[in-house]
Amino acid sequence: MSSTSRLLRAGLVRALNADRTLRRVFVGTRPSSAYGRAFPAGARGTGGPQLQAAGTDLVTTEPKYASTDANCCPSQLRIATLRWTGAAFQRTFRIANT
């Protein structure tokens, strides 16, 4: 099953589009379609942000480069989790060393 299918089954797309705060931020477009466009390949190096479903959560992993990192090898990853609480979205971040 594709990530998109899992997101649809989990109700995340519907929840993104129904969230009042996100609708105010993404004026003129559905929040779910904006998230799909928000994670293109990174400009630095070959690996860009990754988007995946983890149950009903949406998890993004982005490279975090230090000024001394080679283009191929970020020294850290920024991992964000977007979780629907039933009333609103809650976003958390953590940094992981590579």
N, C-alpha and C positions, 0 to 999 in steps of 0.2 A: 504494500500500500504506500502511495506517495505521501510526502510530508503535507502537501496541500489537502489530500483526502483526509489525513488524520486531523488536520486543523479544522476542517469542515465538520467532521464527525464529533469533535470535541466541543463544537459550538464557539470556538474562539473567534472565527470570522464574524459571526453574528454579534458576539459580545463586543468586539472592537468597534463595529459599526453602530452599536447602540449606546456606547459610552458618551455621555454629554461633554465631558472634558475633551476627549479626542475629537469629537465633531467640531468643537470650537477651534481646536488647533488646526485640523485638516479641512479648512473651509473650501468647499467646492469639489471635494473628492471624498470617497469613502475611506476611513482610516485603514481598513484591511488592504486596500489596493496601494495605499501609500507605504505601508510596511513592506509590501512585496517589492517595491521599487527602491526602498531605502538601503538595500544591502547588495550593491554591485561589487564586483571584484575590486580589491584595494588598489589604489594608485601606486603604492610602494610595494615592490615584491610581487610574487605571483599569487599568494594566498590572500583572499579578502575576507570580509566578514562572512560568517555562516549563520544561517537561520534554521532552527529545527524545533519541532514540537517535542515536548517532554510531558506526556499525559495531557493535561489541560493548560500547561504553561507554554510560553513561547520563550525560547532561549536563544540569545545571540552571542556569538563569540567573535571578537574583533582583535586583530593584532594590535599591540601597543609597542611602538618602536621607541627606543632610547636614541639619542643623537648619535651614539657610537655603534648602533646595530647595523649589520649588513642588510641589504634589501631583502635577502632571502629568509632572514632569521630574526623575528622580533624577540626581544628578551622577556616580554610578558604578554598575556592575553587578558582582555577585559571581557568578562562574562556577565551578561545582564539577563535577568529573568523577569518576565512580565507575567504576573499571575492575576487572574480574575478572582476577586474575593466574594463575588455574589452581588456586590453593590458598586464596586469601583476596581480599577486596575491598581495593583501595587507593583512597583518596580524596585528591584534590588540589584546591586552591582558587587562584583568581587574581582580582584586582580589575582591572576595565577602566573607564577614564574614558569617559563618554558624550559 
